[in-house]
């Protein structure tokens, strides 16, 4: 491995899956846990993967990590060469407390999160030169304490952050990171421009995360109905227009059809936002919907359907948790 | 009464309420029933009204009609001077069978329904000179067989239809109709222009019927949240723009604030569309959303939020009843 030590901040469906894969490939991985801490310290971490039924030390199958470096307090963790942030973005306000103990002078921080504008907090803490974004195209769910079910996909797009919103290119550290993930059995795409990658991820997340909650629908139901298919397309159109107006990123319209086709071939599943909503957790409404909406407005672009799904989700989010 | 005999086609929350009031005021009323026929023939019709607790012959209170002219087959009904159509618009395709037996040469047909373009079917059957629209501003619910609960409001706006979409004015028959409803204790507004009245009704129905279903929300929840309030306003703006583009009807923007204020002062309730959805009945998506959307598009006007709520409702409607 190019980097020997990894910290996973937030050991859920994403952090648990990729952390386990990295440990299985030989990295020293340190997991920060909250509600699952006791269970994982006692029983380890269990990842049921789509690729097979084997349990122990099988790269293509399920992963049992009986020996897990599990921590309840970030202060007890060692500083690591790479810090993977896999919290929900709704908890990014905790980063000023969570990051300093686990970073050292040259640590890389990789935000395995969706949404726009989420790197700024981390960049303010560790400096903008060592921040990366990771876009996870994966169907993975935490089904019980320390128990993750990896249903489909799994690839990650990695890109380096820049403070001035330019493309960072395929830097050396980015390539080293990518190689480590590949050695862990993860399909990796290196992107020279983080913002393009983030907007492209929004093209899928905005319609399918949003409508899955508002319409209580799985991916196959949405892609199988002409009305939700049309809505997904028009929402995607607004995201493309916003990427162009806000950050001058041109995503071709053929990308919309690619996303629709990919969704047609997915195993039917509940989006992560729908799972959050059903579990009574806060939804990532601001990172995925609020940030692009605000930026589009500031750029003078009307995005009426993005605004509508944003407000519908805000209503639902606030009704569930009136005190936030 | 100016008209002695009334037929009520569709004895639900609307037809039952106004039919009972007219009968109580002295008209001869004939009720067409379907699922409630046996119950109403045996037990009569019961209307619990907001205005008081009295049961028998009280104009301001509850109404018991032990003697009801109830029919299961329209062929058994006498032709009447006035026919009140109080079906859901989703059943208007039945009018070619339902209307002919109950109309005579000079009968008036009053469509007590929401939506746009709903008079055309009736006009084709009885001629366009005798068609009226009735917009009911009422919170009324059928709570059991032959048992209607009138919770709030009750006023009706009546206007005469014209084939060429011009304002009919306050015609003689319109005034006679209005007087009959007033004698039955109903607050009546006579409108000289049916299309303006229909678009104004849509200003409320589009946001509140639509969002109540999609967000599973009562009126007080929607009006009490800043995001749904903003959404209601922008949807209303689109309806105003459509009224202007499609039919050159100018509804002032102050009307939006009037509707929001009125909603604030309503008793919290589930909209009729939400009740339909929860009961597994077809929703009036086409009359209330599809018709103005299609007309706006034909007029070259973009109404992206109206289109979005339309498609969300279509998805929900089709999922509940995949075979329609």
HADDOCK unambig.tbl for C-alpha pairs under 7 A between the chains (distance, minus, plus):
assign (segid A and resid 214 and name CA) (segid B and resid 214 and name CA) 6.54 0.50 0.50
assign (segid A and resid 214 and name CA) (segid B and resid 215 and name CA) 6.72 0.50 0.50
assign (segid A and resid 215 and name CA) (segid B and resid 214 and name CA) 6.73 0.50 0.50
assign (segid A and resid 225 and name CA) (segid B and resid 315 and name CA) 6.81 0.50 0.50
assign (segid A and resid 227 and name CA) (segid B and resid 311 and name CA) 5.05 0.50 0.50
assign (segid A and resid 227 and name CA) (segid B and resid 314 and name CA) 6.80 0.50 0.50
assign (segid A and resid 227 and name CA) (segid B and resid 315 and name CA) 6.13 0.50 0.50
assign (segid A and resid 228 and name CA) (segid B and resid 311 and name CA) 6.57 0.50 0.50
assign (segid A and resid 228 and name CA) (segid B and resid 312 and name CA) 6.91 0.50 0.50
assign (segid A and resid 228 and name CA) (segid B and resid 315 and name CA) 6.58 0.50 0.50
assign (segid A and resid 231 and name CA) (segid B and resid 308 and name CA) 6.66 0.50 0.50
assign (segid A and resid 304 and name CA) (segid B and resid 304 and name CA) 6.40 0.50 0.50
assign (segid A and resid 304 and name CA) (segid B and resid 305 and name CA) 6.36 0.50 0.50
assign (segid A and resid 305 and name CA) (segid B and resid 304 and name CA) 6.36 0.50 0.50
assign (segid A and resid 305 and name CA) (segid B and resid 305 and name CA) 5.93 0.50 0.50
assign (segid A and resid 305 and name CA) (segid B and resid 308 and name CA) 6.83 0.50 0.50
assign (segid A and resid 308 and name CA) (segid B and resid 231 and name CA) 6.67 0.50 0.50
assign (segid A and resid 308 and name CA) (segid B and resid 305 and name CA) 6.82 0.50 0.50
assign (segid A and resid 311 and name CA) (segid B and resid 227 and name CA) 5.06 0.50 0.50
assign (segid A and resid 311 and name CA) (segid B and resid 228 and name CA) 6.59 0.50 0.50
assign (segid A and resid 312 and name CA) (segid B and resid 228 and name CA) 6.93 0.50 0.50
assign (segid A and resid 314 and name CA) (segid B and resid 227 and name CA) 6.82 0.50 0.50
assign (segid A and resid 315 and name CA) (segid B and resid 225 and name CA) 6.83 0.50 0.50
assign (segid A and resid 315 and name CA) (segid B and resid 227 and name CA) 6.13 0.50 0.50
assign (segid A and resid 315 and name CA) (segid B and resid 228 and name CA) 6.60 0.50 0.50
